[in-house]
Amino acid sequence: METYLFLSNWTDQGLQAVKGTVDRTTEAVATMERFGVRIFETYWTVGPYDLVFVAECPDQATAHAVELQLGARGNIRSTAMRAFNRDEMSAVLDKLG
């Protein structure tokens, strides 16, 4: 499994219905889990992003399929960003020689 950060912003539609964000996020997590994604945490944030999901995905294709599935609902737009832990980054650096 690979770790990903899903950085999400509300669309105009999502912001107009902001009071439902907790319920919609519960539904989004259930959708992600159906794709085989394991959610570690969900955060509502202040700054350039409105929501951040910390998750493990089987692969990059799954991460992007989840992005598309959630985006199709019209409430958020997301970017999936691969995250490397210390050991994974060390393995990347070892390839440099």
C-alpha positions in Angstrom: 0.0 0.0 0.0 1.1 3.5 -0.8 0.4 6.6 1.4 -1.4 9.5 -0.3 -2.6 12.9 0.9 -5.8 13.9 -0.8 -5.9 17.7 -0.8 -9.4 18.9 -1.5 -11.3 22.2 -2.0 -15.0 22.8 -1.9 -16.6 23.7 -5.2 -19.2 26.4 -5.2 -21.8 23.6 -4.8 -20.0 22.2 -1.8 -19.6 25.5 -0.2 -23.3 26.4 -0.6 -24.1 23.2 1.3 -21.2 23.5 3.8 -23.4 22.5 6.8 -23.5 19.0 5.3 -19.7 18.6 5.0 -19.4 16.1 7.9 -22.1 13.8 6.5 -20.7 14.1 2.9 -17.2 13.3 4.2 -18.5 10.2 5.9 -20.0 9.2 2.6 -16.7 10.0 0.8 -14.7 7.8 3.2 -17.1 4.9 2.6 -16.6 5.4 -1.2 -12.9 5.4 -0.8 -13.0 2.2 1.3 -15.0 0.5 -1.4 -12.0 1.2 -3.7 -9.7 -0.6 -1.2 -8.4 2.6 0.3 -7.7 2.8 4.0 -8.3 6.2 5.6 -6.1 7.2 8.5 -7.6 10.6 9.2 -9.7 13.4 7.7 -8.9 17.0 8.5 -10.9 20.2 7.8 -8.2 22.8 7.2 -7.9 26.6 7.0 -5.7 27.8 4.2 -5.2 26.8 0.5 -7.2 23.5 1.1 -10.5 22.9 2.8 -10.1 19.1 3.5 -7.2 16.7 3.7 -7.5 13.0 3.8 -4.5 10.8 4.8 -4.9 7.4 3.2 -3.3 4.3 2.0 -4.1 3.2 -1.6 -3.2 0.0 -3.3 -1.7 2.0 -6.2 -1.6 5.3 -8.1 -4.4 4.3 -10.4 -6.7 3.7 -7.5 -5.8 7.0 -5.9 -6.8 8.8 -9.2 -9.9 6.8 -9.6 -11.0 7.9 -6.1 -10.3 11.5 -7.1 -12.5 11.2 -10.1 -15.3 9.4 -8.3 -15.4 12.0 -5.5 -15.1 14.9 -7.9 -18.0 13.6 -10.0 -20.3 14.3 -7.1 -19.6 18.0 -7.6 -18.8 19.1 -4.0 -15.0 18.9 -4.0 -12.0 19.0 -6.3 -9.0 17.0 -5.1 -5.4 16.4 -5.8 -3.8 13.1 -4.7 -0.2 13.5 -3.6 2.0 10.5 -2.9 3.7 10.7 0.5 6.9 8.8 1.4 7.8 7.8 5.0 11.4 7.8 6.2 12.2 4.3 5.0 10.6 4.8 1.6 12.5 8.1 1.1 15.7 6.4 2.1 15.1 3.7 -0.6 14.5 6.5 -3.2 17.7 8.2 -2.2 19.6 4.9 -2.3 18.8 4.7 -6.1 20.9 7.9 -6.5 24.1 6.0 -5.8 
